Amino acid sequence: MPDTISTRTNDVLAQRLSVLGNGPHRGALTRGLRGIEKESLRVTRDGRIAMTPHAAALGSALTHPSLTTDYSEALIEIITSAEPDASITLAKLDELHRYVYAVLARDGEMLWNESMPGLLPDTDDGIPIAHYGASNIGRLKYVYRMGLALRYGRTMQCIAGIHYNYSLSDEVWRVLHAHHQSTASPTDYQSERYLALIRNFRRTNWLLMYLFGASPALDARFLRGREHTLEAFDADTLYLPYATSLRMSDLGYSNTTGQSALRADYDTLAGYLDALAQAVSQPYPPYEAIGTHRDGEWVQINTNVLQIENEFYSTIRPKRVTHPGERPLHALAARGVQYVEVRCMDIDPFEPTGISLETARFLDAYLLACALDESPFLPADAYAESNENFGLVTKEGRRPGLALKRDGKDVPMHEWADELFEKIGHAAAVLDAAHGSDEHTRSLAAQRAKLADPSLTPSARVLQTMRDSKQSFLQFALAQSERHAAQFLARPLDAAVTAEFDTLARESLAEQAQLERDEVGSFDAFVAAYRAYTLNRFSV
């Protein structure tokens, strides 16, 4: 890291990078953690959603640390451990995929390596909801998903993506805390800086949609007759010519219905906790009309704006590892923000695991810049503006001459992106110096090339591949999924590694069985206690 960085750009980001990039603290930037959660639908060889149960050979979806299900019984979630380098994280992700594919192949199944789903059942209620056994916590997870089905429909819940978990090391925060001569406690200072990261992310995450959005098309049956403004690509496929991520547009995961008026407060941790606490305790009339029971059975946890805090659909969340039985908001209130979870990344259909190391390197540089740059508060108008920019890029991101809004004024997207690349470039240089490589800088160059040539973006490549091969969306996604399945199956794990995963699966099944044997108290009492716990006010 050159010592002259702070003289080249006299701004807060450069100063903070200089503090971390020079002298004895340079290695601190190599000790943060990276983790990945990847959702993928299990499908049959013809691309239809699998109707079989989660394979017992994969262990218990309730208790397995790395292999679980998300919304649907067919929606596998693969979770890596948190590692100090993205290359290790991706190696773990690859290893988990090789194990999963070997198990699924026994039943003629594979993973759908696309964010938008393949062939779903003819009706929405034909999509199987994930089951987690007979324990009270397992039943609660099922009821929560029933509530999601009633609120948003099951079809939307079959959309899949990549979640990227990112943290900086405690040493980074200690160094910056001393540099700033902050009067806040170390825990409060760290939370403040992660919230600053989130505010910068919210203002600029449209850039990730342009660079990495990979869902410009979908199967027409996904919409189930809903009104839309999409165009026909072919008889079975709908798309938008300049779209980057229909998954993250208002056709997919967006703040709808009761969430439309919910604004998370990212200015202070207390404000964030209060906003979410209100949402999980404030009744919402349309959900009250549904009620919590049908035919004597639970169908949602409560009738509030959110059943639980994780129902809030956001492109990024402040997170803290929870203790057993602890609510996420309580963990944040008690011990502060530990890491952030980036939730807007599409599955890259050209990558076997859905994400490349080059992408991860860019994310690390981008998130570091977000963490260290100046970060004004995000009032209501700025919050709305950031949402509008994000939504515009999901649908129109590759449109020539596209303009976004910044502080109420039009700004060409390419001009703003150039400014961001300049900042991210400084962060990439510091990271490369700390790691003794040039991988972050090379990743940045690859993303700059996409800005100069939109045909290099994943969304453009998807559409061009479909055109060149005369494939519908389903045909394209099925061909990519089959190709990746063959690649994983051609690289079986060593017997010793497979045995370790088999042991994990057996242990998780045994843990679930023990939970069910040891269960005390009725489910009604369990839900009542859970809801009472939810209603507690959170303090920091």
N, C-alpha and C positions, 0 to 999 in steps of 0.2 A: 504493500500500500504506500504510494508516494506521500511524503510528508507535506506536499504542496496542495493537497486537496482543499484545505480550508482557505487557501489564498485564491484558488480558482473560482470557487463559488462561496460567497460570504453569506451563507444562510444557515439556519438551524440544523437542517439535515447534515450538511457538510461538517459542521462543528461536532455534532454528536458522532458521526462516522469517524472523524479524526481521533476523538477520544478513545473509541473502541478499536480503531485500526492501527494505532501507533503504540509502541511501548509494550509493557508487560501484559496488557489485557487482550492482545490480538486473538489469542486462542479461545477467549470466551465465546466468540461467535461460532465456534465449531462444536459447542456443547449444548445447544438447544435441542429440542426433540421434534421429530416428525412422525406422524402416524397417518395411516390411510384406512378409510372405511369405504368399501366398494359394494354397491348394490347391483345385483344381476338377477334377472328372471331365469328360472329353470324352464327350459323348453324341450319339446320333443324334436326329433330330427326334421320335422316339417315346419318348425317354427311356431308351433302352438304352445301356449302356456301349459306347463305340466300340471296335471291334476292329482298327482301322487303326493303323499305326505313327505315332509322333510325327511331325508334318508337317515335311518338310525345309525348308519355307519359314519355319519357326520356329527353324531353326538346330539346332545340336548340343545335346542335353540334357546332355552331359558338360561342355561348355566355355562355353556361352552364359551371360553374367553375369546375365540377367534372366528367361530362359525355360527351364525345365528340367522334369523329371518327378520325382515323388516315388516312391511304391512301384510303381504300375502304369504301363505304357506309356500308359494313358489318363488318368493322374492328373497333369495339368499343375500346375506350381508357378510362380507369377508373383511375381517378387522385385523390389521397388523399390530404388532407391538410398537411402542414409541421408541424411536431410534435416533441417535445423534447425527446421522447423515441420511439424506434421502436415498442414496444408493443402497444402503442397508435396508431401509424401509421397502424399497421396490423389490429387493431380493427376497424379502419375507413374503411380499405380496405374490410374487411369482411362485414361490414354494407352496403357499396355500392354494393357489389356483391349480397347480399340478396335482395336489391331493384331491381337491374337489372334483376335477374333471375325471380322475380315475374312478372315483366313487360313482359319479353320475353316469359314466359310460356303461356301468353294469345294467342300468335300466334304460339304456338307449337315449339318455338325456344329455344336454349340454347347457352352457350358459349363453344367454342372448347378450352379445357384446354391443349393445346400443342403448341409449337412454330412453328412446320412445319404444313402447312394447311391440311385440309381434302380434300374432293372432290370439286375441282374447276370446273368451266365451261369448256366445251371441247376446247374452244379457249381462248387465252390470252385476246382478246378484249371483251370477255363476262363477265369479272370481273367488277363489277360496281364501278366507281370512286365516292368518297364521294362528296356530294353536300352541299353547305352552304348558299343557298338562293341567292337573287337578288342584295344584296348590293355590292358595288365595292370590299370591302375586302373579302366578301364571294365568289365572282366570281374569285378574284385573287387566293384564296386558291384552287379553282377547276382547274384553268389554270396551276398552279404549279404542280398539280397532273397529269394533262395531259402531261406536260413536262416529269415528271418522267416515265410515261408509255412509251413515245417515246424513252427515253434514256436507260431505264433499263428493260422495260417490266412490265406488271401489276402483273404477277405471283410472282415475287420476293417480291413485295410490300405487299403480303399477309402473309409473315412471321411475327410472333409476338414474343414479348419479354417483359421483365420487366426492367424498368428504375428506378434506385435507386438514389435519390437525397440526398446529404450529405453535411452538413456544420458543422463547429465548431463555438462555440459562440464567440462573439466579445471579451469577457473577455480573452479567450484563446490567441487570437492574441495580445491583449494588454500586457499580462504577458510575452509572448515570445518576443515581440518587445522590452520590457524593458530589459529582460534577455540577449538578443543579443546585446543590446546597438546599435540597428540599426539606421543608419542615414536616412533611407528611411521614407517617410510619412507613417502613419498607414495604409492608403488605399493601397499604393504601396507595403508595407511589406506583407499585407494579400494576395495580388495578387501573389506576389513572392512565398509565401508558398503554395498556392493552385496549382501553376504551378509546384512546387517541388513535390507535391503529385501526380500530373498527370504524371510527368516523371517517378517516381517510379512505378506508376500503369502500365504505358506502358511497362516497363521492366519486370514486374512480373505478368501481368494479365492472362498469360497462366495458372497460378495456379487456378484461378476461373473457367476456362474452364474444368480443370481436376476434380475439386471438385463439380461443379454445372452444367456442361454441361448436357443437358437432351434430346438431339436430335440426336441420333446416326443413325436414320433410317428415311425414308420418303417414301411417296407413289410414285411409279415409274412415274406416270403421271405428277408429279410436274415438272419434267425436260423437258417435251414437246419435246423429241427427242434430247436434247443437248447431246454432247459427255461428258462422265464421266468415272471415274475409280471406281465406286461403285460396290459392289457385290450384287448378288441376295439373299435376305433372303427367299423370297417365290415368287410366281408368280406375286405378286402385289407390293412387297416391296423391296427397295434397301437400302443398309447399308454399313458401314465399321466396321469390327469386333472390332477395338480398338478406334473407333470414340467417341468423347465426345459431340461435337456440330456442326453438319452439317449446322445448321443455321448460325453460325459465321464463317464457312469455305468459301472457294472460290465458293462453290455452292450456298451460301446464301448471306448474307450481307458482302460484301468485297469491297475494293476500286477497281472499275472496270472502264473501258473505260476512259473517260476524267479525272477521279479522280486518275488513277494509278500513275501519275507523281506528284500528289499534296502531299506535305509534310507539315503538320502543324508544326509551330515552337513553341515548348513548353518551350523554354529557357527564353523568356521574353514575357510579355504581348504585347509590341509593335510589336515584331516579329510575334506573333500569329495573331494579328489583321491585320497586313500587308499581311501575307500569305493568309488569308481568303478573305481580301478585293481584292487582285489581282485575286483570283479565281472567285469571283462574277463579275469581270469586264473584264476578259480576254476571248476573243472569242475563240471558239473551232470549228475547221473546220467541223467535222461531225455534230455538232449541228447547225452550220450555214447552212449546206445543208438541214436540216429539215426546218429551218425558224421558224418564230414566228406565222405564220398564215396558215391555210388551209381552202379553200372555204370561205375566208373572216372572219373566226373565229380564235381567239387566241388559240394556242396549246402549247405554253410555254412562260414564262415571258421574257426570253432573250435567246441568243445562246452562252452564256458563259460557262466556265468549270462548274460552279455552277450557278443555277438560283438565289438561296439565300443561305446564310451561313449554314442553317440547312440541306441542301442537303448533306453536307460532312458527310460521314459515318465514325464514329469514335467510339471506345469502351468507350470513356470518353470525356466529354466536360466541359470547364470552363463556368459557367453560372452566370447571374445576372437577377433578376426580372426586366422586362421591363415596362416602362410607356406605356399607350395606344398609339399605332401608332409608337412606338420606335423600331428600329431594334436592334437585339441582340448585334451586334458588337458595335453599338453606346452606348448601355448601359454599356458594358464592358469598353469601352474607357473613358466614363464619370465618372463611379463610381467604377470601379474595379471588381474583381471576388468576388462573394458572396457565391457560392457553386459549387460543381461539380455534374455532372450527369453521373452515371455509366450506360452504355447502352448495356453491353454484356451478361446480365443474361438471360438465357433461362427460359421459363415457366417450373416450376417443375410439371409434370403431376400427381405426387402423393400427391400434396398439393391442397386443394380446391381453394385457392386464387392464386396459382401459386408460392408462396414463403412462407417459414416457418420463424417463429421467430428465430429459431436456425441459419438459414442462415443469417438473418439480423444482429444478434449479431456478427457473424463472420465478416461480411462486415464492421461493425463499428470498430472492432479491427484492421482489415487489413488496412482500409483506414486511421485510426489514425496512424498506423505505417508508412504508405506511406507519411503522412503529416509531420511527425517529423523526419524521418530518413534522413541521408545524401542523396543528390540528385544531382549527377553530371549532367551537360548539356547532351542533347540528340542529338549529331551530326548525319549526314546522315547515317553513317555506323551503329551506334547504333540503330537508328530509324528502319532501314531495318532489323537488327538482331532481334529486338523485334517483328516486324511483322512476321518474319519467324518462331520464336518460337511459337507465338500465333497460327499461321496457322497449324503448325505441331501438336500441342496438340489438336486442334479441330478435326483432322483426325486420330491421332495416339496416343492420350494421355495415353491410358491404355496399350500400347504395352510394354511388359517386357523389361527392360534395355534401355528404351528410353533416348537419350541424346539430350540436347539443346546446343545452343551456348551462351557463355557469354564472352564478350570482345574478340570474335574471336576464343575462345577455347571451345572444347567439355566439357560439364559437365553433369553428370547423373542427370536427372530430379529429382529423389528422393533425391539426395544429396542437390540440390539447394532448394527443397521444405522444407527439414529439417531445413536449415538455415533460411528460411523465417518464418517457424513456431516458431522458437526460438524468433525472433523479434516480431512477432504478439502476442506471448505469454506474453511478457512484457507489451504490450499495453492492452491485455485482463485483466491482473492482475490489472493495474491501473484503467481501466473502472469498474471492479468489486468492487474495493475498493471505488470508487466514488459512485456507485449505491447501495452498501451494499448487493451485491449478488455474485453468482458464475456463472451466466449464460454465460458470455463471455468465461470464462475458459472452461466450459462444452462444449460449441460450438466448441472451438478449439480442444478439445479432440475428438469430433465426426469427425472432419475433418482429424485429424491425423490418425484416424482409417481407413479412406478411402485411405490414402496413403499406409498404410500397407496392405490393402485388397481392391483391385480395384473393387471387386464385390459389394461393398457397395456404389459405386458412382451411381448417378441417371442414367447415360448413360448405365451402366452395368445392372442396375435393369430393365430398359426399355426392353432391349434385352432379359433378362432372363424371364421376365414376358411374353413376346411375345412367347418365346420358350415353356415355361411351359403350356401356355394356347392354344398353336397352333393358335395364332392370327397374322394376318397381322398388319402392322402399323396402318392402318385405323381402324381395329377392336379393337386394343388395345386403341387407342386414343378415339374412340367413347365410349367404355366401361368406361374409366376413366371419360370422360366428363359427361356421363349419371349419374355415381355414384355421382359426385360432384354436379350436378344439383339437384339430389334428396336430398342431404344433405342440400343445401341452401333452397330449397323449404320446407323442414321439419322444418325450423327455421324462420318463417316469422317475419318481423319487427313488433314492437308495432305500433298500429294505429297512435299514435302521431308522431312517427319517419317517418312513411310512409307519413303522411300529410305534414311534413316538406319538404320531397323530392318532393312531388307533387307540393308544392308551388314553390320550386326552378325551377322545370321544366316549370311551367306556366310563371314565371318571365323571364326565359331565352327566351322563345318564344316571349314574349311581347317585350323584349329588341331587339331581331332580327327584329321584325316587325317595331319597332321604327327606327332602323338603316335604314331600307329600305325606310320608309316614308321620312326620313330626308335627304336622299342621294342627293347630288348636284354634278354636273359635270359628264362628260362622263367616261366610263370605259377606253377608250383609254388615256384620260388625266390623269386618276388615275394611270395607269400603267407607263406612261411617268414620272410622278412625283416620283413614287416608284423607278423606275430605276435610275433616276437622284440622288435620295437620296442614293441608293446603291453605286453609283460611287464616293461618297465623300470619301476622305482619312480619315482614323481614326487616332487620336492622343491620347496619354496618357500623 
